[in-house]
């Protein structure tokens, strides 16, 4: 009984720590609005690199490895892109579902994709702790390192999408809490939940690809200054390189 309680405590604390990482975007509150707009291109570029890197380097390959079914995984990615397209149309037609008209659909799309992604992180953390405490801790560490640049990018995307900085940080944290929910359900139902969770990975990947390709990248094209274009490319590449580096880190931690 004591071991079971310890498992639950460690797992839920680990998943909650990942959610708390979302508050890293809080630093944006200490930047003036003028400077925030000035650096917004950096955050949007970082979002593109992290989202595409996460989708193509982490989520899709891991889903293929876990399922052994590349056809189904790619079909789910494509289906998710189409669903997110339809969802964005519905959000636009309904004026953002009660949000301010200054809030762009990209912001709500980002929150939905992030919630799915964080739910998956929670299940991975719980599944790792079910193997052993050490595996659980190393997995949590890898996810936290993975989340830091992504949460900064997420906050930038939400601010770009029309949210005020404080609301952007708050909503980003709120939609990171599914990480704890995913961990809780995985501990509660055990391996029964593992199969559907695996197939959520390509859905989250499709969402991130759609957000990057349909909303973020077109925004970067609005600047025709060579200095800005070079800077955008470098930051996008840095986001992708970080995800590649994380792959090697995860291999070492395992």
C-alpha positions in Angstrom: 0.0 0.0 0.0 2.8 2.4 0.9 4.6 1.7 -2.4 1.3 2.5 -4.2 0.8 5.7 -2.4 4.4 6.7 -3.1 4.0 5.9 -6.8 0.9 8.1 -7.0 2.6 11.0 -5.1 5.7 11.0 -7.2 3.8 10.6 -10.5 1.3 13.4 -9.8 4.1 15.7 -8.5 6.2 15.1 -11.6 3.3 15.7 -14.0 2.3 18.9 -12.1 5.9 20.1 -12.3 5.7 19.8 -16.1 2.5 22.0 -16.0 4.3 24.6 -13.8 6.9 24.9 -16.6 4.2 26.7 -18.6 4.6 29.7 -16.3 8.1 30.2 -17.9 6.2 32.6 -20.2 5.7 34.9 -17.2 8.8 36.8 -18.1 6.9 38.3 -20.9 4.9 40.4 -18.4 8.1 42.3 -17.5 8.7 43.4 -21.1 7.1 46.7 -22.4 4.4 46.3 -25.0 6.7 48.1 -27.5 9.6 45.7 -26.9 7.2 42.8 -26.8 6.0 43.5 -30.3 9.6 44.0 -31.4 10.5 40.5 -30.1 7.3 38.9 -31.2 8.8 37.7 -34.4 11.4 35.8 -32.4 8.7 34.0 -30.4 6.7 33.2 -33.5 9.8 31.9 -35.2 10.6 29.8 -32.2 7.1 28.4 -32.2 7.5 27.3 -35.8 10.8 25.5 -35.1 9.6 23.8 -31.9 6.2 22.8 -33.3 7.6 21.3 -36.5 10.5 19.7 -34.7 8.2 18.3 -32.1 5.8 16.9 -34.7 8.4 15.4 -37.1 11.2 14.5 -34.7 9.3 13.3 -31.6 5.5 12.7 -31.9 5.3 11.0 -35.3 8.4 8.8 -35.0 7.4 7.7 -31.5 3.9 6.9 -32.7 5.3 4.8 -35.5 7.7 3.0 -33.2 5.0 2.3 -30.6 2.3 1.1 -33.1 4.4 -0.3 -35.9 1.8 1.1 -38.3 3.1 4.0 -40.3 0.1 4.1 -42.6 -2.4 4.6 -39.8 -0.1 7.2 -38.1 0.2 9.3 -41.3 -3.5 9.0 -41.9 -4.2 10.3 -38.4 -1.8 13.2 -39.0 -3.5 14.1 -42.2 -6.9 13.7 -40.6 -5.9 15.9 -37.7 -4.8 18.7 -40.1 -8.1 18.6 -41.9 -10.0 18.6 -38.6 -8.0 21.5 -37.3 -8.8 23.3 -40.6 -12.5 22.8 -40.1 -12.3 23.7 -36.4 -10.6 27.0 -37.3 -13.3 27.7 -39.8 -16.0 27.1 -37.2 -14.2 29.3 -34.7 -13.9 32.1 -37.2 -17.6 31.8 -38.1 -18.7 32.0 -34.5 -16.5 34.9 -33.6 -14.1 33.0 -31.5 -16.7 31.2 -29.3 -17.3 34.1 -27.0 -13.7 35.4 -26.9 -12.8 38.9 -27.9 -12.9 39.5 -31.7 -9.2 40.6 -31.3 -8.3 37.0 -30.5 -7.3 35.1 -33.6 -8.4 31.5 -34.1 -4.7 30.5 -34.1 -4.6 31.2 -30.4 -7.5 28.8 -29.6 -6.1 26.2 -32.1 -2.7 26.4 -30.2 -4.4 25.8 -26.9 -6.3 22.8 -28.1 -3.2 21.2 -29.6 -1.2 22.0 -26.5 -3.8 20.4 -24.2 -3.6 17.2 -26.3 0.2 17.2 -26.2 0.3 17.8 -22.4 -2.2 15.0 -21.9 0.2 12.7 -23.7 3.1 13.9 -21.7 1.2 13.0 -18.5 0.5 9.4 -19.7 4.2 9.0 -20.7 5.3 10.2 -17.2 2.9 7.8 -15.4 3.8 4.9 -17.7 7.5 5.5 -16.9 6.9 5.6 -13.2 5.0 2.3 -13.5 8.2 0.8 -14.9 10.5 2.2 -12.1 11.0 5.5 -10.2 14.3 6.1 -12.0 12.7 5.8 -15.4 9.9 8.0 -14.3 12.3 10.7 -13.1 14.5 10.7 -16.2 11.4 10.8 -18.4 10.1 13.8 -16.5 13.4 15.6 -16.8 13.5 15.0 -20.5 9.9 16.3 -20.9 10.6 19.4 -18.8 13.7 20.2 -20.9 11.5 19.6 -24.0 8.7 21.9 -22.6 10.8 25.0 -21.8 11.3 26.3 -25.3 7.9 25.0 -26.4 6.1 26.9 -23.6 8.0 30.1 -24.4 6.9 29.6 -28.0 3.3 28.9 -27.0 3.1 32.1 -25.0 4.5 34.0 -27.9 1.8 32.4 -30.2 -1.0 33.3 -27.8 0.2 36.9 -27.5 0.4 37.1 -31.3 -3.0 35.5 -31.4 -4.5 38.5 -29.5 -4.3 37.6 -25.9 -2.9 40.1 -23.4 0.4 38.9 -21.8 -1.2 38.0 -18.5 -4.0 36.1 -20.0 -1.6 34.3 -22.4 0.5 33.1 -19.4 -2.7 32.1 -17.5 -4.3 30.2 -20.4 -1.0 28.5 -21.3 -0.8 27.2 -17.7 -4.5 26.2 -17.6 -4.2 24.2 -20.8 -1.0 22.5 -19.5 -3.0 20.8 -16.6 -4.2 17.9 -18.8 -0.7 16.6 -18.2 -1.7 15.8 -14.6 -5.1 14.4 -15.9 -3.2 12.1 -18.3 -1.0 10.9 -15.5 -4.0 10.3 -13.1 -6.0 8.4 -15.7 -3.0 6.2 -16.7 -2.4 5.3 -13.1 -6.1 4.6 -12.6 -6.6 2.5 -15.7 -3.1 1.2 -16.3 -2.2 -0.4 -19.6 -5.9 -0.2 -20.8 -5.3 3.5 -21.6 -2.0 2.9 -23.4 -3.4 2.0 -26.8 -5.6 5.1 -27.4 -3.0 7.4 -26.0 -0.5 6.2 -28.6 -2.9 7.2 -31.4 -3.3 10.7 -29.8 0.4 11.4 -30.7 -0.1 11.8 -34.5 -3.3 13.9 -33.8 -1.3 16.3 -31.7 1.4 16.3 -34.4 -1.1 17.2 -37.1 -2.4 20.0 -34.9 1.1 21.5 -34.5 1.9 21.1 -38.2 -1.3 22.9 -39.1 -0.7 25.8 -36.7 2.9 26.3 -37.9 2.1 26.0 -41.6 -1.3 27.9 -41.9 -0.8 30.7 -39.3 2.7 31.2 -38.0 4.8 30.8 -41.2 2.5 33.2 -43.2 3.0 35.8 -40.4 6.7 35.6 -40.8 6.5 36.3 -44.5 5.0 39.7 -43.8 8.5 41.1 -43.1 10.6 41.7 -46.3 13.7 43.0 -44.5 16.7 40.7 -45.1 17.9 41.0 -41.5 14.5 39.9 -40.2 14.2 37.0 -42.7 17.7 35.7 -41.8 16.9 36.0 -38.1 13.6 34.1 -38.5 15.4 31.3 -40.3 18.1 31.0 -37.6 15.5 30.9 -34.8 13.4 28.3 -36.6 16.5 26.2 -37.1 17.5 26.6 -33.4 14.1 25.3 -32.4 14.4 22.3 -34.7 18.0 21.6 -33.6 16.9 21.7 -29.9 14.4 18.9 -30.7 17.1 16.9 -32.4 19.4 17.4 -29.4 16.6 16.2 -27.1 16.4 13.0 -29.0 20.0 12.3 -28.1 19.4 13.4 -24.5 16.5 11.0 -24.2 18.7 8.2 -25.5 21.3 8.9 -22.8 18.7 9.2 -20.1 17.2 5.8 -21.1 
